[in-house]
């Protein structure tokens, strides 16, 4: 039970940091559309999937080059 709580806390901490950084980036780039902002925040919430897809894209790009 401790492990589940620990990993949940780590997940939420990383998500919070990612959301804050994304929010700050959107404040700096005032020309962000609502759709782009929505997808950015969803990517932060589901960061393990985003990380997996980015890693797969980089691996595929390196193998084809």
NORGI-V224486 format. One record per backbone hydrogen bond with DSSP energy under -0.5 kcal/mol. CO is the residue of the C=O (numbers start at 1). NH is the residue of the N-H. If there is no record, write none. Layout:
co:CO nh:NH
co:CO nh:NH
This chain:
co:1 nh:5
co:2 nh:6
co:3 nh:7
co:4 nh:8
co:5 nh:9
co:6 nh:10
co:7 nh:11
co:8 nh:12
co:9 nh:13
co:10 nh:14
co:11 nh:15
co:12 nh:16
co:13 nh:17
co:14 nh:18
co:15 nh:19
co:16 nh:20
co:17 nh:21
co:18 nh:22
co:19 nh:23
co:20 nh:24
co:21 nh:25
co:22 nh:26
co:23 nh:27
co:24 nh:28
co:25 nh:29
co:28 nh:30
co:29 nh:32
co:33 nh:37
co:34 nh:38
co:35 nh:39
co:36 nh:40
co:37 nh:41
co:38 nh:42
co:39 nh:43
co:40 nh:44
co:41 nh:45
co:42 nh:46
co:44 nh:47
co:46 nh:49
co:46 nh:50
co:47 nh:51
co:48 nh:52
co:49 nh:53
co:50 nh:54
co:51 nh:55
co:52 nh:56
co:53 nh:57
co:54 nh:58
co:55 nh:59
co:56 nh:60
co:57 nh:61
co:58 nh:62
co:59 nh:63
co:60 nh:64
co:61 nh:65
